[in-house]
Amino acid sequence: MINYLIFLTLPTMIAYFSNYKQEYKIQSWLLIFLFLLFLSTFRYLIGSDQGDYHFTFMQYYYYFIDFKVSTFPNYEFLYSTIEMIASKLKLGFQGVNFFCAAVYLSGLILLIKNEKTNWLCLFLSLPYFYFAVSWGYLRQGLALGFIFLSIYFYKKKSYFLLFSSLILSALSHKFAIIFAPVLVFALVKKNSQKILLIILSIIIILGISYYVININDAYLRQFITEVPESYTSKGAILRSSMSFIVAILFFSSLKFMRQYEDYKIYFNISLIATLLLPLSFIFPIPATRIGVFFGLIQFVILPRLVDKFDNYKRKILIAFIMGIYLFVFLLWLNYSPQKELWVPFRFSFQ
């Protein structure tokens, strides 16, 4: 467990002193990127997607060349392509980890590097989104990286790269498509365009529902009607609650939040986060699968909120928030039903 505390503290301290002194900022974030990329690449049998390490080219052939509607989409195109490339280059699971982590970390750092308290953003993003999601669920982590990039390109007004990132996120993990309407809705300004987008979203939801119910009911059985014991998500309510609290804080600070250029995105995300909490009581697995793509408000909005307060209150709030996240992280490492997949940590070259 001490390994994880070091992995959590070291990059945060580098970001903190870089932010505090305003020196060598680019070099510091590059160092953080390389350090976290090294951990991701050479971790050995850490995470719950271990079955994906035993890949073959035949998997790629089966899902994308010998195409059948009834089995589509059982495997994500971009992630499968990464596996195929790693297999062809004989890079093994380290190659898959490397490609997925490079995308995830690039998106994360670009998303938070210009935040006023970017070191706090980094600290809050590490326990769940880096250690749990990007390590344990490679496809979700890959998709998240592209979602982070899409928000970055939104602020840069690079719309071609924005939509490219959204497409790549959906090709990395099919559930990531749910984030696209949220971002596109923030782009449109006319009410007629918003109505058209809502209608289009409803059509997509109905199409997905038809597919799940009438063509391939595997998702319906696995996530709702016949959930396997290995698929249960005991932490769904806790994760949804954390995003829900941040969303409520966001809505209570709308005047302050409007100063940010990406205000509309986080307004839309906050709306969804408030709906996911009641959903997690009824359908915990779908709520978790969806919520992972909207939980980024935790490590973006919370650091912004502390800027509302003066220096003394700000320090107390930062210590309080960091304490909560550290407590939850330690709780997860000690008592999670899947803790043996993360603890003890080991490298592939040990």
C-alpha positions as CSV (number, residue, x, y, z in Angstrom):
1,M,0.0,0.0,0.0
2,I,2.9,2.3,0.7
3,N,3.7,2.2,-3.1
4,Y,0.4,3.8,-3.9
5,L,0.9,6.6,-1.4
6,I,4.2,7.3,-3.0
7,F,2.7,7.2,-6.5
8,L,0.0,9.6,-5.3
9,T,2.2,12.0,-3.4
10,L,5.3,12.3,-5.7
11,P,3.6,13.7,-8.9
12,T,1.4,15.9,-6.7
13,M,4.4,17.5,-5.0
14,I,6.1,18.1,-8.4
15,A,3.0,19.8,-9.7
16,Y,2.6,21.8,-6.5
17,F,6.1,23.2,-6.4
18,S,5.9,23.9,-10.2
19,N,2.7,25.8,-9.6
20,Y,3.9,27.5,-6.5
21,K,7.2,28.8,-8.0
22,Q,5.9,29.3,-11.5
23,E,9.2,27.8,-12.8
24,Y,9.9,25.0,-15.2
25,K,6.2,24.4,-15.6
26,I,6.5,22.5,-18.9
27,Q,9.4,20.4,-17.7
28,S,7.6,19.5,-14.5
29,W,4.5,18.4,-16.3
30,L,6.6,16.4,-18.7
31,L,8.2,14.7,-15.7
32,I,4.8,13.9,-14.2
33,F,3.7,12.5,-17.6
34,L,6.7,10.3,-17.9
35,F,6.5,9.1,-14.3
36,L,2.8,8.1,-14.5
37,L,3.4,6.6,-18.0
38,F,6.2,4.4,-16.6
39,L,3.9,3.2,-13.8
40,S,1.1,2.4,-16.3
41,T,3.3,0.7,-18.8
42,F,5.2,-1.6,-16.5
43,R,2.6,-2.5,-13.9
44,Y,2.1,-6.3,-13.8
45,L,-1.2,-8.0,-13.4
46,I,-2.7,-4.9,-11.8
47,G,-6.3,-4.1,-12.6
48,S,-9.4,-6.1,-13.6
49,D,-9.1,-6.3,-17.4
50,Q,-6.5,-9.1,-17.2
51,G,-8.3,-11.2,-19.8
52,D,-7.5,-8.6,-22.4
53,Y,-3.8,-9.2,-22.0
54,H,-4.2,-12.6,-23.6
55,F,-5.1,-11.2,-27.0
56,T,-4.6,-12.7,-30.5
57,F,-5.1,-11.4,-34.0
58,M,-8.0,-13.8,-34.3
59,Q,-10.0,-11.7,-31.9
60,Y,-9.5,-8.7,-34.2
61,Y,-10.5,-10.8,-37.2
62,Y,-13.6,-12.2,-35.6
63,Y,-15.0,-8.9,-34.4
64,F,-14.2,-6.6,-37.4
65,I,-13.7,-8.7,-40.5
66,D,-16.1,-11.6,-40.0
67,F,-18.8,-9.0,-39.1
68,K,-22.2,-10.0,-37.7
69,V,-24.9,-7.6,-36.6
70,S,-25.9,-9.9,-33.7
71,T,-22.4,-9.7,-32.1
72,F,-21.7,-6.0,-32.8
73,P,-20.5,-4.1,-30.9
74,N,-18.9,-6.7,-28.5
75,Y,-15.5,-5.2,-28.8
76,E,-14.3,-1.7,-29.3
77,F,-12.6,-1.0,-32.6
78,L,-9.8,1.3,-31.5
79,Y,-8.9,-0.6,-28.4
80,S,-8.9,-3.9,-30.5
81,T,-6.6,-2.2,-33.0
82,I,-4.2,-1.2,-30.2
83,E,-4.1,-4.8,-29.1
84,M,-3.5,-6.0,-32.6
85,I,-0.6,-3.6,-33.1
86,A,0.9,-4.5,-29.8
87,S,0.6,-8.2,-30.7
88,K,2.2,-7.7,-34.2
89,L,5.1,-5.7,-32.7
90,K,5.5,-8.3,-29.9
91,L,5.1,-5.6,-27.2
92,G,2.8,-7.7,-25.0
93,F,0.6,-6.2,-22.4
94,Q,3.2,-3.4,-21.8
95,G,2.5,-2.2,-25.3
96,V,-1.3,-2.0,-24.7
97,N,-0.7,-0.3,-21.4
98,F,1.7,2.2,-23.0
99,F,-0.6,3.3,-25.8
100,C,-3.7,3.6,-23.6
101,A,-1.8,5.4,-20.9
102,A,-0.2,7.8,-23.3
103,V,-3.6,8.9,-24.6
104,Y,-5.2,9.1,-21.1
105,L,-2.3,11.1,-19.5
106,S,-2.0,13.5,-22.5
107,G,-5.7,14.3,-22.2
108,L,-5.6,14.6,-18.4
109,I,-2.6,17.0,-18.4
110,L,-3.8,19.2,-21.2
111,L,-7.2,19.4,-19.4
112,I,-5.8,20.5,-16.0
113,K,-2.4,22.1,-16.7
114,N,-3.8,25.7,-17.0
115,E,-6.1,25.4,-13.9
116,K,-5.1,27.8,-11.1
117,T,-4.6,24.9,-8.6
118,N,-3.6,22.3,-11.2
119,W,-1.7,20.3,-8.5
120,L,-5.0,19.8,-6.6
121,C,-6.7,18.7,-9.8
122,L,-4.0,16.1,-10.3
123,F,-4.2,14.9,-6.7
124,L,-8.0,14.4,-7.0
125,S,-7.8,12.7,-10.3
126,L,-5.3,10.0,-9.3
127,P,-7.1,7.8,-6.7
128,Y,-10.1,6.7,-8.8
129,F,-9.6,7.9,-12.4
130,Y,-5.9,7.0,-12.8
131,F,-5.3,4.1,-10.4
132,A,-8.8,2.4,-10.7
133,V,-10.1,3.3,-14.1
134,S,-7.1,3.8,-16.4
135,W,-5.4,0.8,-14.9
136,G,-8.3,-1.5,-14.2
137,Y,-10.5,-0.7,-17.2
138,L,-8.3,0.1,-20.1
139,R,-11.0,0.9,-22.6
140,Q,-12.8,3.3,-20.3
141,G,-9.4,4.9,-19.6
142,L,-8.6,5.2,-23.3
143,A,-12.0,6.8,-23.9
144,L,-11.6,9.2,-21.0
145,G,-8.3,10.4,-22.4
146,F,-10.1,11.3,-25.7
147,I,-12.9,13.0,-23.7
148,F,-10.4,15.1,-21.8
149,L,-8.9,16.1,-25.2
150,S,-12.3,17.0,-26.6
151,I,-12.9,19.4,-23.7
152,Y,-9.4,20.9,-24.2
153,F,-10.1,21.4,-28.0
154,Y,-13.5,22.9,-27.1
155,K,-11.7,25.7,-25.1
156,K,-9.2,26.1,-28.0
157,K,-12.1,26.3,-30.5
158,S,-10.4,23.5,-32.5
159,Y,-13.7,22.0,-33.6
160,F,-12.3,19.4,-36.1
161,L,-10.0,18.0,-33.4
162,L,-12.9,18.2,-30.9
163,F,-15.2,16.0,-33.0
164,S,-12.3,13.7,-33.9
165,S,-11.6,13.1,-30.2
166,L,-15.3,12.4,-29.6
167,I,-15.4,9.8,-32.4
168,L,-12.2,8.2,-31.1
169,S,-13.6,8.0,-27.6
170,A,-16.7,6.1,-28.8
171,L,-14.4,3.8,-30.8
172,S,-12.4,3.2,-27.6
173,H,-15.5,2.4,-25.4
174,K,-19.0,2.3,-26.7
175,F,-20.5,3.9,-23.6
176,A,-18.4,7.0,-24.2
177,I,-20.8,8.0,-27.0
178,I,-23.1,9.3,-24.2
179,F,-20.7,12.2,-23.6
180,A,-21.0,13.5,-27.2
181,P,-24.4,15.2,-26.9
182,V,-23.3,16.9,-23.7
183,L,-20.3,18.6,-25.4
184,V,-22.2,19.3,-28.7
185,F,-25.1,20.8,-26.7
186,A,-22.6,23.2,-25.2
187,L,-21.5,24.3,-28.7
188,V,-24.9,25.1,-30.1
189,K,-26.4,28.5,-29.4
190,K,-29.8,28.7,-31.2
191,N,-32.8,27.1,-29.5
192,S,-33.8,25.5,-32.8
193,Q,-30.4,23.7,-32.9
194,K,-30.8,22.6,-29.3
195,I,-34.2,21.2,-30.0
196,L,-32.8,19.3,-33.0
197,L,-30.0,17.9,-30.9
198,I,-32.4,16.8,-28.2
199,I,-34.5,15.0,-30.8
200,L,-31.4,13.4,-32.3
201,S,-30.3,12.3,-28.8
202,I,-33.7,10.7,-28.1
203,I,-33.4,8.8,-31.5
204,I,-30.0,7.5,-30.6
205,I,-31.2,6.4,-27.1
206,L,-34.2,4.6,-28.7
207,G,-31.9,3.0,-31.3
208,I,-29.5,1.7,-28.6
209,S,-32.5,0.5,-26.5
210,Y,-33.9,-1.4,-29.5
211,Y,-30.5,-3.0,-30.2
212,V,-30.1,-4.0,-26.5
213,I,-33.6,-5.4,-26.2
214,N,-34.3,-7.0,-29.6
215,I,-30.9,-7.7,-31.3
216,N,-28.3,-8.5,-28.6
217,D,-29.7,-8.7,-25.0
218,A,-26.3,-9.6,-23.5
219,Y,-25.9,-6.1,-22.0
220,L,-29.5,-6.2,-20.6
221,R,-28.8,-9.5,-18.9
222,Q,-25.3,-8.6,-17.6
223,F,-26.1,-5.2,-16.3
224,I,-29.8,-5.2,-15.3
225,T,-31.7,-8.5,-15.2
226,E,-29.0,-11.2,-14.5
227,V,-26.0,-9.3,-13.1
228,P,-23.1,-11.8,-12.4
229,E,-21.5,-11.6,-9.0
230,S,-18.2,-10.5,-10.6
231,Y,-20.1,-7.5,-12.2
232,T,-21.6,-6.1,-9.0
233,S,-20.6,-2.6,-8.2
234,K,-20.7,-2.0,-4.4
235,G,-19.1,1.5,-4.8
236,A,-21.6,2.8,-7.3
237,I,-23.5,4.9,-4.8
238,L,-20.4,6.3,-3.2
239,R,-18.9,7.4,-6.6
240,S,-22.3,8.8,-7.7
241,S,-22.6,10.7,-4.4
242,M,-19.2,12.3,-4.8
243,S,-20.1,13.6,-8.2
244,F,-23.6,14.6,-7.0
245,I,-22.2,16.7,-4.2
246,V,-19.9,18.5,-6.6
247,A,-22.8,19.1,-9.0
248,I,-24.9,20.7,-6.2
249,L,-21.9,22.9,-5.2
250,F,-21.6,23.9,-8.9
251,F,-25.2,24.9,-9.1
252,S,-24.9,26.9,-5.9
253,S,-22.0,28.8,-7.4
254,L,-23.4,29.6,-10.8
255,K,-22.4,33.2,-10.8
256,F,-18.8,32.4,-9.9
257,M,-18.6,29.5,-12.4
258,R,-19.8,31.6,-15.4
259,Q,-16.4,33.3,-15.6
260,Y,-15.0,30.0,-17.0
261,E,-15.1,29.5,-20.8
262,D,-16.1,25.9,-20.4
263,Y,-19.0,26.7,-18.1
264,K,-21.7,25.3,-20.4
265,I,-19.9,21.9,-20.5
266,Y,-19.8,21.5,-16.7
267,F,-23.3,22.8,-16.4
268,N,-24.5,19.9,-18.6
269,I,-22.3,17.4,-16.8
270,S,-23.6,18.6,-13.4
271,L,-27.2,18.0,-14.6
272,I,-26.4,14.4,-15.5
273,A,-24.5,13.9,-12.3
274,T,-27.6,14.8,-10.3
275,L,-29.6,12.2,-12.2
276,L,-27.0,9.4,-11.8
277,L,-27.3,9.3,-8.0
278,P,-30.9,8.0,-7.9
279,L,-30.2,5.8,-10.9
280,S,-27.3,4.1,-9.0
281,F,-29.8,2.8,-6.4
282,I,-31.8,1.1,-9.1
283,F,-29.3,0.2,-11.8
284,P,-25.8,0.4,-10.2
285,I,-23.9,-1.1,-13.1
286,P,-25.2,1.2,-15.9
287,A,-24.9,4.2,-13.5
288,T,-21.2,3.3,-12.9
289,R,-20.5,2.8,-16.6
290,I,-22.1,6.1,-17.5
291,G,-20.9,8.0,-14.4
292,V,-17.2,7.4,-15.1
293,F,-17.4,9.7,-18.1
294,F,-18.9,12.5,-16.1
295,G,-17.0,12.2,-12.8
296,L,-14.3,14.6,-14.1
297,I,-16.3,17.4,-12.5
298,Q,-14.8,16.2,-9.2
299,F,-11.2,17.1,-10.1
300,V,-12.0,20.2,-12.2
301,I,-14.8,21.9,-10.3
302,L,-13.7,21.3,-6.7
303,P,-10.3,23.0,-7.2
304,R,-12.1,26.0,-8.8
305,L,-14.6,26.3,-6.0
306,V,-11.8,26.7,-3.4
307,D,-10.7,29.8,-5.3
308,K,-13.8,31.6,-4.0
309,F,-12.4,31.8,-0.5
310,D,-9.6,33.8,1.1
311,N,-6.2,32.4,1.8
312,Y,-7.0,30.9,5.3
313,K,-10.3,29.3,4.5
314,R,-8.9,28.1,1.2
315,K,-6.1,26.2,2.9
316,I,-8.6,24.6,5.3
317,L,-10.9,23.6,2.4
318,I,-8.0,22.1,0.4
319,A,-6.8,20.1,3.4
320,F,-10.4,18.9,4.1
321,I,-11.0,17.9,0.4
322,M,-7.6,16.1,0.2
323,G,-8.2,14.3,3.5
324,I,-11.6,13.0,2.2
325,Y,-10.1,11.7,-1.0
326,L,-7.1,10.2,0.7
327,F,-9.5,8.5,3.2
328,V,-11.6,7.0,0.5
329,F,-8.5,5.9,-1.4
330,L,-7.1,4.1,1.6
331,L,-10.6,2.6,2.3
332,W,-10.7,1.2,-1.2
333,L,-7.2,-0.2,-1.0
334,N,-8.0,-2.0,2.3
335,Y,-11.6,-3.1,1.9
336,S,-12.5,-3.2,-1.8
337,P,-13.8,-6.7,-2.9
338,Q,-11.3,-6.4,-5.8
339,K,-8.3,-5.1,-3.8
340,E,-6.2,-8.2,-4.6
341,L,-6.2,-7.0,-8.2
342,W,-4.3,-3.9,-7.1
343,V,-2.5,-4.9,-4.0
344,P,0.4,-5.6,-3.7
345,F,1.7,-3.5,-6.6
346,R,4.4,-5.1,-8.8
347,F,6.4,-4.3,-11.9
348,S,6.7,-6.6,-14.9
349,F,10.5,-6.5,-14.6
350,Q,10.6,-7.6,-11.0
